[in-house]
Amino acid sequence: MDSHTIFWLTTLIMTGGGLLILVTGKRRTASEELNTVLHGIVPLIAACSYFAMANGQGTVVLGTDAAVAGTGAGRLFHYARYIDWTFTTPLLLVTLCMTAMHGGEKRAGAIAGAVLADLMMILTAFLFGASEVAWIKWTWFIISCAAFLGVYYVIWVPNMQANASEREDVRASYRSNAMILSVLWLIYPIILAVAPDGLNYVGDAASTLVIAILDVVAKVVYGLMAVASDAKTTERDLAEAGRPAPLRKAA
């Protein structure tokens, strides 16, 4: 399967997944509605990115030493995926922070720190992928990984501290969500390091397939799981408050 086919298939999966989350997600409280909308929009943003790459609008050919010497055709750089991650990973982090601080005070500093570290990670990863000079490329990679550690710090230290005061079901939900995203996101820098953007040990089609699978799992599968988990939490919230789910007024 070539990269072009993978881009088209992933576009369809992301579109269907995003619409499925938006249609099936519940909106009984403001928090639940926000969670549903954010998780639903994430795959739709990714679908736009994959559609661009499928049409060649999100990809450029970068010159390499071999191409300049006339012995190679250059390297495909799929920059649209970095634009996708610039929007989608912060949204996923916001929903994760909302889960951690479900019933307690929202720690704005922790949320802002996670989002800003994430944006720094994606920007420097983009510069890593776009660079052709080895020492510059791998310097950006190290900086990106350092920013990634900042994201992990927020997920597993401040968020865990805030989450400690929540109910057991909320704590279990956060731990599960945090672990899933932490493991999935850890694979991205590894595949980018060995893909054409890095060492070029893995070809374009193979690396594209792995990244597409990771994207689908992190955005669609995880999104459906997170929305379902949040729905259970909201049901208990409403039951403990002794009130039914609010009904929407007719337009």
C-alpha positions in Angstrom: 0.0 0.0 0.0 1.5 3.4 -1.0 1.4 6.6 1.0 -1.3 8.1 -1.3 -3.7 5.3 -0.6 -3.0 5.5 3.1 -3.8 9.2 3.1 -7.1 8.7 1.4 -8.2 5.8 3.7 -7.2 7.7 6.8 -9.1 10.8 5.6 -12.3 8.7 5.4 -11.7 7.0 8.8 -11.0 10.3 10.5 -14.1 11.9 9.0 -16.3 9.1 10.0 -14.8 8.9 13.4 -15.2 12.5 14.2 -18.8 12.6 13.0 -19.5 9.4 15.1 -18.2 11.1 18.2 -20.2 14.2 17.6 -23.4 12.3 16.9 -23.1 9.7 19.8 -21.5 11.9 22.4 -23.9 13.3 25.1 -24.3 16.9 26.1 -26.2 16.7 29.5 -23.8 19.2 31.2 -21.6 22.0 30.0 -18.5 19.9 30.8 -19.8 16.8 29.0 -20.8 18.9 26.0 -17.3 20.5 25.8 -15.6 17.1 26.1 -17.8 15.7 23.3 -17.2 18.7 20.9 -13.4 18.7 21.5 -13.0 15.0 21.0 -15.2 15.2 17.9 -13.4 18.0 16.3 -9.9 16.4 16.7 -10.4 13.7 14.1 -12.1 16.2 11.7 -9.0 18.4 11.9 -6.9 15.4 11.2 -9.1 14.5 8.2 -8.4 17.9 6.7 -4.6 17.3 7.1 -4.8 13.8 5.5 -7.0 15.2 2.7 -4.4 17.8 2.0 -1.6 15.2 1.9 -3.7 12.9 -0.3 -4.0 15.7 -2.8 -0.3 16.7 -2.6 -1.1 20.0 -0.9 0.4 19.1 2.4 3.6 17.6 1.1 6.8 19.2 -0.4 10.0 17.7 -1.9 13.0 18.8 0.0 16.5 18.7 -1.5 19.0 16.3 -0.1 22.8 16.1 -0.7 22.1 13.2 -3.1 19.5 15.2 -5.0 21.8 18.3 -5.3 24.5 16.0 -6.6 22.1 14.6 -9.2 21.9 11.1 -7.7 18.6 11.3 -5.9 15.1 12.8 -6.2 14.9 14.5 -2.8 12.8 13.7 0.2 9.1 14.0 0.7 8.2 16.1 3.7 4.6 15.8 4.8 4.4 19.1 6.7 0.5 19.0 7.0 0.8 16.4 9.7 2.7 18.9 11.9 -0.1 21.4 11.3 -2.6 18.8 12.4 -0.7 18.0 15.6 -0.3 21.7 16.4 -4.1 21.9 16.8 -5.1 18.3 17.8 -2.6 17.4 20.5 -3.3 20.6 22.6 -7.1 19.8 22.4 -6.4 16.3 23.6 -4.3 17.7 26.4 -7.1 20.1 27.4 -9.6 17.2 27.6 -7.2 15.2 29.6 -6.7 18.0 32.1 -10.5 18.4 32.3 -10.7 14.8 33.3 -8.0 15.1 35.9 -9.7 18.2 37.5 -13.2 17.0 36.9 -14.9 18.2 40.1 -12.2 20.3 41.6 -10.5 23.6 40.9 -9.1 23.9 37.4 -5.4 24.6 37.6 -4.9 27.1 34.8 -1.1 27.1 35.2 -0.9 23.3 34.7 -3.2 23.4 31.7 -1.3 26.3 30.1 2.0 24.7 30.8 1.0 21.4 29.1 -0.4 23.2 26.1 2.6 25.5 25.7 5.1 22.7 26.1 3.2 20.7 23.6 3.2 23.5 21.0 6.9 23.9 21.5 7.4 20.2 21.0 5.4 20.2 17.7 7.1 23.4 16.4 10.6 22.0 17.0 9.6 18.6 15.6 8.5 20.4 12.4 11.9 22.2 12.3 13.6 18.8 12.8 11.7 17.3 9.9 12.4 20.3 7.7 16.1 20.5 8.4 18.7 19.0 6.1 21.9 19.8 8.1 22.5 16.9 10.4 23.6 18.8 13.6 20.7 21.3 13.2 18.2 18.5 12.6 19.2 16.5 15.7 19.5 19.6 17.9 15.9 20.4 17.1 15.0 16.7 17.8 16.6 16.9 21.3 14.8 20.2 22.0 11.5 18.6 20.9 12.0 15.6 23.2 12.8 18.0 26.1 9.6 19.8 25.5 7.9 16.4 25.3 9.2 15.6 28.8 7.5 18.8 30.0 4.2 17.5 28.7 4.7 14.3 30.5 5.6 16.1 33.7 2.3 18.0 33.7 0.4 14.8 32.9 2.0 12.8 35.7 2.8 15.3 38.4 0.5 18.4 38.6 -2.5 16.6 37.0 -2.1 13.6 39.3 -1.9 15.8 42.3 -5.1 17.6 41.3 -6.7 14.3 40.4 -5.9 12.8 43.9 -8.8 14.7 45.4 -11.4 13.3 42.9 -13.7 10.2 43.3 -12.2 6.8 42.6 -14.0 6.5 39.3 -12.6 9.8 38.1 -9.1 8.9 39.3 -9.4 5.6 37.4 -10.6 7.3 34.3 -7.8 9.8 34.4 -5.1 7.2 35.0 -6.4 5.1 32.1 -6.6 8.1 29.7 -3.2 9.4 30.7 -1.5 6.0 30.2 -3.1 5.5 26.8 -2.0 8.9 25.5 1.4 8.6 27.1 2.2 5.3 25.4 0.8 6.3 22.0 2.6 9.6 22.0 5.9 8.0 23.0 5.9 6.0 19.7 5.7 9.2 17.5 9.3 10.5 18.1 10.6 7.0 17.7 9.0 6.5 14.2 9.9 10.1 13.2 13.5 9.4 14.1 13.8 6.4 11.8 11.5 7.7 9.1 12.7 9.8 6.1 12.3 12.9 8.3 15.1 11.5 10.4 17.6 8.6 9.7 15.6 7.3 6.8 15.8 3.7 8.0 12.1 3.2 7.3 10.6 4.1 4.0 7.9 6.8 3.4 5.0 4.3 2.9 5.9 2.3 6.0 6.3 5.3 8.3 3.2 6.9 6.9 1.2 3.7 7.7 2.5 3.6 11.3 1.8 7.3 11.9 -1.7 6.9 10.4 -2.5 4.0 12.7 -1.2 6.0 15.7 -3.3 9.0 14.6 -6.5 6.9 14.2 -6.0 5.2 17.6 -5.1 8.5 19.4 -7.9 10.5 17.9 -10.8 8.2 17.0 -10.4 5.1 19.2 -9.2 7.1 22.2 -11.8 9.8 21.6 -14.7 7.3 21.6 -13.3 5.7 24.8 -12.8 9.0 26.5 -16.3 10.3 25.6 -17.9 7.0 26.9 -15.9 7.2 30.1 -16.9 10.9 30.6 -20.6 9.9 30.1 -20.4 7.4 32.9 -18.8 10.0 35.2 -21.5 12.5 34.3 -24.2 9.9 35.0 -22.9 9.5 38.5 -22.5 13.3 38.9 -26.2 13.7 38.1 -27.3 10.8 40.2 -25.4 12.1 43.3 -26.8 15.5 42.7 -30.3 14.0 42.8 -31.4 15.5 39.6 -32.2 14.2 36.1 -30.3 15.2 33.1 -31.3 18.7 32.0 -33.7 18.9 29.0 -33.0 21.2 26.2 -35.6 23.9 25.5 -37.3 23.7 22.2 -36.1 26.2 19.6 
